[in-house]
């Protein structure tokens, strides 16, 4: 493995702090949510953001895209949305009498899939190839997506009428599932004050978000995270944590191996955010909830008892002994 430059990691940590601050000009509070999205960005992963309406899911994604000065696109998922509305389609060019490919919004750097569970499964699955293989197949031809490429999808966890739950195969493609909760009283006052200052409508408060990273900088951060040192005992810790979910009481379906991959990838990015060139067991624990909460399913008896996935995962995480490295 190529050695990491001595001063590269501190510089990367400063850049990521600048990015965090830029997003903070639009997003009040929600520091844990912002950090998890930044970790996913550095780890080259996709994020499913869940929360009731009005908590800033779309604002967070728009602020991130603007702070990165990357190409971004938004797709509002609806029941009548077709796969071609995302990936693109072929049209007959009247001048040449030949088929011409029209690329869809997926050909961008940051894609916001708003209310992804509003569209049926066939449309949701149109993102599968793009999320996993960073390419799209149109009319039998494979077209690579621009890099970096990141999907940030949002969904409402409460309203179920007219929604289509994401298939397990697609859920597993998201590196993290991030949950946005209600802000504190002080934060909510600040949110209202910022969103209504000198604004007559519902325009998002993005005026103060200045670009601080470009495409090349993001790619270098992702490469740097991929070079972080991960001790074999830390990898074993991540695997043991994932395996523990499979036999835990009240769990109907435990996490697959992709959960362990998400833990290690996320932990490398956490270490970079903290300005370190190595991963610790605490880095694994820090992102265990967002990395695993969408990869397990509770048994009916656990649901009847009122237990939540987060409650069960906290018990699993605390039960697995961390190595001393």
N, C-alpha and C positions, 0 to 999 in steps of 0.2 A: 504493500500500500504506500502511496506517495506521502511523504512527510508533510505535515501541515506547517506553514510558516509560523514563526514564533509570534509575530504581531498580527497575524490575520484574524485570530479568534477575538482578541479585544476590539479590533476595528469592526468586526462583524457584530459584536454585542452592542457597540455604539450605534451602528446603522439601524439595528432592530429596535433599539430604544427610541431613535428618532421616528421610526415608522409607528411605533406604539403611541408616541406623543402626537403625531399627525392625525391618527385616527381619533385620539382623545379630544381633538378640536371639534369633532362632530358628535362623538359618542360620550355621554356622561356616565361615569361609573362602569360597571360590568367589566372590571379589570381581568377577572378570571376568563371570561368569555373571549375578550380581545386576545389574551395570551394564547388560548387554545387555538384560535384561528391563525395566529402568527406561527405557532408551532407547526400546524398543518401545512402552512405555506412553505416553510423552510424544509419540511419533510417531504415535499412534493406530493401531498395528499389532498383529498377532497373532504368537504365538511357538510354534514347535515345539521342545520340549525333549527331547533325546535323551541317554540314559545307561543304564548297567546298573542293575539294581534295587538299592535301598538307598543311593543317593547323594544323596537329598534333593529329588527333582523335585517330588513332591507337597507336601513341606514348604515349598519355596520359593513355590509358588503359593498355598498356604493362608496363609503369612505375609504375602504381598503383599496379598491380599484383606483380611485382618484389619487391616493397617496403613492401608489406604485407607478403611476403614469404608464400603465399597460392598457392595451385594447381590452375593452370589456363589453359584454352584451347581457341583456336581460330577456328572459322568456317567461311570460305569465302563463303558467300551466292551467289549462281549462279542460273540461270533459271532451270538447270537440277538437283538441289539439292533435295533429297528426305527426308521426315520426319525421316526415319530410319537412315539417315546420321547424325542426331542430337541426337535422343533419343537412338538409338541402334536397334538391331534386334536379331532374333534367328537363329542359324545355327545347322545343324545336325552333331553331334559329331560321326565320323566314328568308333571310338573305343568302344563307349558305346551304339551307336544307339539311343541316346536320344538328345532332343533339348537342346542346350546350349545358354544362353543369352550372347550376346556381347554388353557391355555397350557403349553408344555413348559419344561424347565429353561433353554432358550436365552434366555428372557426375563429376563435378569439383566445385571449390569455386568461381572462377571468369571466366565467359564465355564471350568472345568477339565475338559478332555476326557482322562481318564486312560486310557493305553494305547490310543490312538486306532486303532492298526493291528490291534487285535483284532476290529474290526467290519468287515463286508463293505463294498464300495465304495458300494452304494446308501445305506447309513447314513452313511458318511463324507461323501457328497455332500450330505446334508441340511444340512450346515454351510456349503456353498458360498455360497448366497444370503445367509445371515446374515453371513458374514465379509466378503463383497465389498460388499453393498448395505445392510447394517445393517437388514434387514427379513426377515420370514418370510411366506410365502403359505400360508394355511390355508383350505381350502374356497373357493378363488377369491378370497379377500379378503387384501389386503396389510396386515400389521401391523408398524409400525416397532418396532425394538428400543430399549430405553433407552440413553441415552448418558451417559458413555462406555461402550463395549462392547469387550471384549477376550477373545479365545480363547487359552488357554494349554493346548496339547496335549502329552502326554508319550508317548514310545514307547521300547521296548527295542531297541537296535540289534543285539543278539546272537541272541536267540531268534527263530527264524523259523517254528517249527511252530505252526500254528493262527493265523497272522497274515496280514493282507492289506496289501501295500505301498500307500501312499497314491498315488493317481493324480497325474500331473504337474500337472494343472489345479488340484488342491487344494493341492499343495505350494507352488505359485506364489503362493497367497493368503497364505501366512505371510510376514510381513515379515522375520523372522529364523528361522534354525535354530540353536539354542543347544546346544552339546555340553557335558555335565557329565562331567568326568574324576574320577579318584580323588583324594582329598585327600592332603596331605602327612602325614607321621607325626605332627607336632605338632597339626595340624588334626584328624586322626582321633581322637587322644586326647581333644581338647576335645569332639568330637562325642559320643563315648561317654559322657564324664563328664556332659555336659549332658542327654543323652537318658535317663540312668539315675538322675539325682539326684531323690530323693523320688518316684520313679515305679515302680510295680509291673508295669505292662504296656507296650504299644507306643504309648501316647498321644503325639501330637506335642508337642514343647516350645514351645507357643505362648502360654503364660501371660504372658510378659513383652513380648509384641508389642502395643503400644498404638496405637490409631488416631491418625494425625497429619495425614491429608488427607481431605477429603470430596469428594463428587461435583463440587461447584462449583469447588473448587480444582484438581482434575484437569482439568476442562474448560478452565480458564483457562491452565493449563500447556500444554495441547495447542494452544490458540490462539496462545500466545506462541511456541511452537516453529515454528508455521506461518508466523510473521512474520519469522523469522530471515533476514538478508541472505545471499544465495548469489550469488557472482560468476559471470558467464557462463563464465569459464575453469574454475571448479570444476565446473560442470555438464558442461562438455565433457570434463573429466578423468574424471568418473563414467561418461560414455557411452563414452569410449575404453577404459576398463577392462572394461566389459561387452562391447564389440565384440571385444576381444582374446580373450575366452573362446571365441568362435565359431570361430576359426581356429587355436587352440592345438593343437600335436601331442598326441595322446592323448585329446582331448576329442571325444566323439561328438555331444554336443548342448550348445551354449553357452547362455548366459543370454539371455532375451528382454528387451524394453524395461522390463518391470516390475522387473528387477534394478537398472537405473539409477535408477528411481523410488525403490526401497528405499534405495539408497545416499544419495541426496539427502535423503530424509525422515529417515533415521537420523542423518545428519551434522548436520542442524539440531537434533535432540534432543541430540546429543553436545555441541554448542556451548552449548546451554542448561545442561546439567549442569555445564559448565566455567565458567559465568558470563559467556559472551560473546554478543554480538548478531550475530555473523557466522560463516560457515562457512569453514574452511580445508581444504586438500587432505589434511592429516593426519587430519581428522575422517572423511573418506571412507575412508582406509586403515584407520582404527581399527575400522570396522564392516564392512569388505569381506568378511571370512570368514563371519560369521553371515548377512550379506545375500545372499551368492551361493552358498554351499556346497550348498544344496538346489535350485539352479536349473541346474546343469550335470550331465552324465552322462559317465562315462569310457568310452573305447573298450575293446574286449576286450583288445587288446594291452597297454594301460596297466595293466589289472587283472592280467594275467598277470605283468607285471613287478613287481607289488606296490606300485604307486603309489597314493596316496590322493587324494581330491578336495582335501583341505587342502593336500597337497604341491603339486599342480598350481596351485591358486589362489595360493599364496604366490609361485610363479614368475611367474604372470601379473601379480600386483600389483606385484612388483618391476620388471617389464619396462616398465611404463607410466610414462612420464615425468610427474612432477607439475608443474603450473604454478607460477610464482612470483607470488603475489598478496599 
